[in-house]
Amino acid sequence: MKNVLLIHGFNGIPKIFEYFKEELEKEAYNVIIPEFPVRENITIEVYFKVFEKYKEYFNEDLIVIAHSIGNPMFIKYISKYGLKVGKYISLAGFSKDFFNEGKDVLNEKVKLTILTENELNDAKILINKKYSIYSDSDHLVPFELLEQYCKDIYSISIPMKDIGHMGKKSGLEKLPIVVNIITDKNLIF
């Protein structure tokens, strides 16, 4: 059975993760959705403690879907331990710092997750297939940083119209392209 690990971001598990779980379990995937710390409780150490509980799943067959701040946390973790991954789908992923007016806690936590050149290079080597899905209407991460992330990790860039940040605020409930990438169905790239 193939394992799919879903890594949420700043505000917790987004609705879209329920859709992924339901659709992928129909295809006989084992879907793992850990609960990571949220908002002011986010630290690299606590994220890593949660990852440690699932370390046995990290191998060349693992599929990872990460959202927002979960992306750099995932990259930091595999880089630190040299863990290989088969397929990785980034949702609203970023590697650089950005600022949102009036969102002090988010801004503080984003600073923790800036990826180093070594971590970015490790991502290129440790992950077999990489895809980055991002939107032209993301209200948190600047579009140019979303685009840059694809270049930083050598992922296939999949820009989409009007799906926001893909978290709770966007209201996005389905994203079939992610399921298609995992199951290798109806792919156009």
N, C-alpha and C positions, 0 to 999 in steps of 0.2 A: 504494500500500500504506500502511495506517495504522500508525503507530509507537506502541508502548507501552513506556514507560520505567519500570522497577521500581527503587525506591530502598529499600535495606535500612537497618536501624538498627544499634544498639549491638553486637549479637552476630554480625553478618554476615547472609548470605543465608538466610532461613527456608525450611523445606521447602515451605511454601505457594507460594513463587515458582515452583517446578518445576511445580506443578499449573497455575498461571496460564499459564506458557510453553507447556506442552503443549496446553491447551485453546484458547488464543488463536491459536496457530500453525495449528490445525485450521481456524480461521476466517479464515486468510490475513493475520493481523496479524504485523508484524515486532516481536518482543519483545526488548528490550535490557535486560540485567541487569549493570550495572557493579559492580565490586568497590570499595566505599568502605572507608576505614579502619575498624577496629573497636576497641572498648574504650578502652584508654589512648592509642591512636594517633589518636583522633578529634580533629580541629580543624576549624574552619570553613574555613580556608585549604585544607586537603587535600581536604575534601569539594568545595570549589569547583573545585579543579584537576581532579578527576574529572568534574564537571559540564561543564567547559570542553571535554573530549573529545567531548561529545555536544551541544554548543550548537547545532549545525546542525539538530538535530531539534526544537528549541523553536520551536513555532509554534501557530497556532490549531487545528491538527489533532492535535497531540500529546496522548496519553492518559498520565497519570502515576498509578502506584500507589505510595504511600509507606508505609513501616512505621515506627512508633514515632519515634525520633529523626530518622529520614529526613524526616519531615514538616516540622518547623521548618527543617531544612537546605534543603529544597526551596523553601519560602516565602522564606527569606532570599535565596536565589540569584535567583529570578525577580524579587523586589523590587529587588535591587541593579541588575539589568540591564534591568528593564522588559520582561521576556519574557512573551508571552502563551501560554496553554495552553488546549486545548479542553475536556478532561475530567480531573478529578482525584479519585482515590479514596484517602481517608485510612484507614489501618488503625491503630488505637490512637494517633491524633494528639493532640497537646497543644501549647499555646502558652505555658504558665506553668511556673514552677518547682515541683518536688515533691521529696520526700525519702524514701529507702528506707533503713531501718536496716541497717548492715553492708555497704552497697553504695557505698563511697566514690567509686570511679572513675565509676560511673554518675551519682551525685549531682553530681560535678564537671562531667561532660559535659553534663548536663541544664541546668546554669546557663549554659553557653555558648549554648544554643539558645533562650533566652527570646525571644519575638517582641515587637517594638516595636509601638506603635499604627500607625505608618506602614507597617510590613511587613504587618500584618493588613489594613489598608485596601487595600494593593496587591493582596493575595490576592483580595479581593472583586472588584476591577476586572480583574485580569489573567487570571483563570481563569473560563472560561465556565460550566461545570457542575461542581459540587462535591458530593461525597458523603463522609460520615464514618461508618465502621463501627467499632464499639467494643463491648466486652463488660461485662456486669455482674460478671464474674469475673476481670477484669484484676488480676494480682498486683503490678504495678508502678505503673501510673498510676492515681491516684484517680478514681473514677467521675465525680465532679463536674467534674474538669478535662477528661475526655473529652467530657462533655456541653457544657461551656463552649466547647471548641474549635469545635463546630458553630456556635455563636452568633458566635464571634469572626470566622469566615470566611464566614458565611452559607451553610453547606453543608446538604444534606439529611441529617438525622440518622437513622442506622440502628443502633439499639441491638440487640444480640443476646445470647442467653442462653448461658452456659457455654462460650465459645470462648477464654477467657483473654486473654493479651496477643498471641496469634496468632504468636508467635515459636517458637523451638526448644523451649522448655519446655512449651508448650501441647500439642504433638503434633498440632496441626491440620494436616491434609493436603489438605483440599478446602474451598473456599468458593465455591460456584457463584454466589452473588449478585454477586460481583465480575465474573465473566465475563458474567453477564446484563446488568449495568450497561454494560459496554463494548460488548457486541453489541446492546444495546437489545432483548433478548429477555426475555419473562416478567416484565416489571417491574410492580410493584404501586403505584408512586408516580409 
